């Protein structure tokens, strides 16, 4: 049996697989309004798998169902994360449901602030000087009285820690 890669405009899932994916998403608690988005994510992951040179799954329906269950779990994590953040921002008096896009911006700002607070003082200092004071590496070295190499290594370590923090919090 020869496997073919779907061409442009072809749906990589047949109608029975689409129904199965939607059922898994719905049983996983994804609201009806978000089912099509979840279905598109499954399609995209299947297409990405093919574009990456991987063999198509032996049983596309089973593979799609597993991916759909993971998407449902991700949807719940994201919803709970947003609820926790809304509660934290609500306690600070910073949450406004009426302004579109404000929640995401505040979530990112809060996560960055918490990430900066978690950094060691020397790393936090160079991050603030670089990204808030907009100083260059040579300017920071002069300001802090340390070699440029030390500034660079602290920036590298701080940026790595911040990236990890933003990934753990699933902000990026």
Phi, psi and omega per residue, in radians:
X1 nan 2.265 -3.127
X2 -1.669 2.307 3.099
X3 -1.670 2.399 3.105
X4 -2.045 2.566 3.083
X5 -1.495 2.358 3.135
X6 -1.042 2.424 3.084
X7 -1.474 3.104 3.117
X8 -1.040 2.299 3.118
X9 1.544 -0.255 3.104
X10 -1.408 2.450 3.076
X11 -1.471 2.177 -3.133
X12 -1.235 -0.196 3.124
X13 -1.966 2.405 3.066
X14 -1.444 2.932 -3.053
X15 -0.989 -0.628 3.138
X16 -1.206 -0.628 3.104
X17 -1.202 -0.643 3.092
X18 -1.071 -0.790 3.119
X19 -1.080 -0.705 -3.133
X20 -1.140 -0.775 3.127
X21 -1.078 -0.803 3.134
X22 -1.077 -0.677 3.122
X23 -1.141 -0.755 3.129
X24 -1.106 -0.751 3.115
X25 -1.083 -0.798 -3.124
X26 -1.126 -0.761 3.109
X27 -1.155 -0.455 3.096
X28 -1.386 -0.021 3.064
X29 1.661 0.103 3.107
X30 -1.260 2.251 -3.121
X31 -1.090 2.662 -3.131
X32 -0.909 -0.686 -3.102
X33 -1.135 -0.405 -3.098
X34 -1.776 0.014 -3.095
X35 -1.081 -0.735 -3.128
X36 -1.138 -0.624 3.076
X37 -1.111 -0.758 3.106
X38 -1.105 -0.719 3.103
X39 -1.082 -0.717 3.110
X40 -1.126 -0.634 3.102
X41 -1.115 -0.704 3.100
X42 -1.107 -0.811 3.113
X43 -1.023 -0.786 -3.121
X44 -1.068 -0.767 -3.139
X45 -1.139 -0.618 3.087
X46 -1.169 -0.753 3.113
X47 -1.166 -0.691 3.104
X48 -1.098 -0.658 3.115
X49 -1.076 -0.777 3.112
X50 -1.179 -0.690 -3.135
X51 -1.191 -0.460 3.129
X52 -1.394 -0.003 3.113
X53 1.561 0.038 3.116
X54 -1.326 2.635 3.055
X55 -1.168 2.555 3.051
X56 -1.130 2.640 3.128
X57 -1.064 2.592 3.113
X58 -1.062 -0.782 3.123
X59 -2.059 1.651 -3.069
X60 -1.051 -0.669 -3.134
X61 -1.094 -0.781 3.130
X62 -1.170 -0.753 3.120
X63 -1.047 -0.798 -3.126
X64 -1.111 -0.635 3.118
X65 -1.146 -0.714 3.108
X66 -1.125 -0.785 3.113
X67 -1.069 -0.723 3.127
X68 -1.091 -0.680 3.124
X69 -1.159 -0.623 3.087
X70 -1.199 -0.666 3.104
X71 -1.111 -0.712 3.105
X72 -1.091 -0.736 3.104
X73 -1.107 -0.739 3.100
X74 -1.072 -0.692 3.141
X75 -1.065 -0.762 3.127
X76 -1.134 -0.752 3.121
X77 -1.067 -0.768 -3.130
X78 -1.116 -0.727 3.134
X79 -1.116 -0.772 3.139
X80 -1.174 -0.651 3.102
X81 -1.098 -0.757 3.129
X82 -1.133 -0.678 3.107
X83 -1.126 -0.752 3.125
X84 -1.115 -0.735 3.141
X85 -1.160 -0.721 3.103
X86 -1.056 -0.696 3.117
X87 -1.139 -0.758 3.119
X88 -1.101 -0.802 -3.133
X89 -1.186 -0.588 3.091
X90 -1.095 -0.703 3.100
X91 -1.128 -0.536 3.115
X92 -1.497 -0.121 -3.110
X93 1.298 0.484 -3.067
X94 -1.952 0.079 -3.032
X95 -1.763 2.193 3.110
X96 -2.315 1.864 -3.101
X97 -1.177 -0.319 -2.999
X98 -1.395 -0.384 -3.066
X99 -1.644 1.993 -3.112
X100 -1.150 2.404 3.113
X101 1.437 -0.251 -3.103
X102 -1.183 -0.616 -3.110
X103 -1.058 -0.791 -3.120
X104 -1.133 -0.729 3.138
X105 -1.129 -0.733 3.130
X106 -1.203 -0.651 3.088
X107 -1.060 -0.815 3.128
X108 -1.107 -0.784 -3.135
X109 -1.087 -0.739 3.138
X110 -1.142 -0.744 -3.141
X111 -1.141 -0.724 3.106
X112 -1.113 -0.772 3.134
X113 -1.079 -0.748 3.113
X114 -1.149 -0.669 3.099
X115 -1.110 -0.750 3.092
X116 -1.089 -0.718 3.125
X117 -1.083 -0.546 -3.097
X118 -1.398 -0.265 -3.124
X119 -1.267 2.649 2.993
X120 -1.075 2.640 -3.060
X121 -0.930 -0.704 -3.112
X122 -1.149 -0.685 3.119
X123 -1.244 -0.723 3.120
X124 -1.058 -0.709 -3.127
X125 -1.040 -0.818 -3.123
X126 -1.236 -0.582 3.100
X127 -1.134 -0.761 3.137
X128 -1.133 -0.772 3.132
X129 -1.119 -0.658 -3.096
X130 -1.317 -0.864 -2.961
X131 -1.714 -0.315 3.096
X132 -1.849 -0.689 3.109
X133 -1.591 -0.179 3.085
X134 1.027 0.698 3.096
X135 -1.535 2.617 3.067
X136 -1.454 2.959 3.127
X137 -1.023 -0.850 3.111
X138 -1.048 -0.672 3.128
X139 -1.140 -0.706 3.119
X140 -1.139 -0.705 3.138
X141 -1.043 -0.765 3.122
X142 -1.151 -0.815 -3.111
X143 -1.039 -0.723 -3.082
X144 -1.587 -0.252 -3.127
X145 1.244 0.599 3.135
X146 -2.236 2.817 3.128
X147 -1.136 2.666 3.122
X148 -1.034 -0.667 3.127
X149 -1.040 -0.644 3.108
X150 -1.180 -0.714 3.090
X151 -1.046 -0.814 -3.107
X152 -1.095 -0.758 -3.123
X153 -1.175 -0.668 3.091
X154 -1.153 -0.727 3.100
X155 -1.081 -0.766 -3.139
X156 -1.060 -0.847 -3.125
X157 -1.106 -0.719 -3.130
X158 -1.173 -0.746 3.136
X159 -1.123 -0.701 3.113
X160 -1.090 -0.762 3.120
X161 -1.134 -0.705 3.134
X162 -1.158 -0.734 3.100
X163 -1.038 -0.787 3.131
X164 -1.079 -0.735 3.140
X165 -1.093 -0.774 -3.127
X166 -1.174 -0.572 3.074
X167 -1.237 -0.721 3.122
X168 -1.083 -0.759 3.123
X169 -1.353 -0.031 3.106
X170 0.980 0.702 3.088
X171 -1.546 -0.586 3.093
X172 -2.091 nan nan
